[in-house]
């Protein structure tokens, strides 16, 4: 039985993100501390892969437009399968930092190129298919800390060996990634498109400039960055806030897991909803719901209300992110899908990375409540700016239609 290209891509995404996540959660801070890093050193090492995403996503997307999606997927798969084994050679913290940068390239390339490939393969069902792909990666993201934590817990008598075992499992998963990625066929028409692109470097650069200067793409990416800013604040400071008000570590785990499970279960549904009912209203209302949720966490001091807010915040993430990537694909042409997804990935990583940093400063000086409110204000502002732009475009279109109708009558 022949497996569809989309099923292969989803399977590749599951194992790729599992491999990426198990390399850092929960092993990375423990391994860095084992090597002698202080808290600032641990934070620096943990942030390197996110920084790689910021600087590498756009070039990866551009190269996939020129060289083809499959070549770039294979490139990322090579990193997924080779980087984990380099951890086994680490004896100094600077070596770990270099490997984290190299390993971060894998996800920085894989995600925008995969999203561009989904955009190439589907049009009418684009939102739903992007939702299914994201759900498959979320399954890998959810499973990885459980497997990694179980290995470390079972080998607590020998921490050094437990870390190496985790990275061996990570490497074995990376080998599965390269086997699956090699089976993904070239999209229809990609060979001819690559040939055309190779003849016109200036045209390719011009196409990228048209994407990066497109206000709709940039503003939509900013909305996703804003909700990931809020998500970074949520995942970093909700546990600290929850412990402060007397919740147990077990309850904190439920709060975080409920959000991830909600996101994974609802993304395909929300993607299909955006296909049928339009992406712009969904993005706006999702941002409003997300802002209300993140801004309300400090109002409650018991488990059940916080659980409800966590689930609702996961739903808002699903509502927004299932529509933003599809909308950006709608705004770009097929030849620039990679560049558009690269821009989304880069801006998204900026939001996710700066959330804990900026909110951490606010929390240090003004408390957790103000940090949550600050994240809510940023998300609310992004949603309003996005809606105002859509309203302006709709008004302009109505005006143009009225002028055309008047000219026909005259």
PyMOL commands that set and color helices and strands:
alter all, ss='L'
color gray80, all
select helices_A, chain A and resi 5-22+27-34+39-67+69-89+93-121+126-154+159-181+190-199+201-212+215-244+249-277+280-299+303-331+334-366+368-409
alter helices_A, ss='H'
color red, helices_A
deselect
rebuild
show_as cartoon
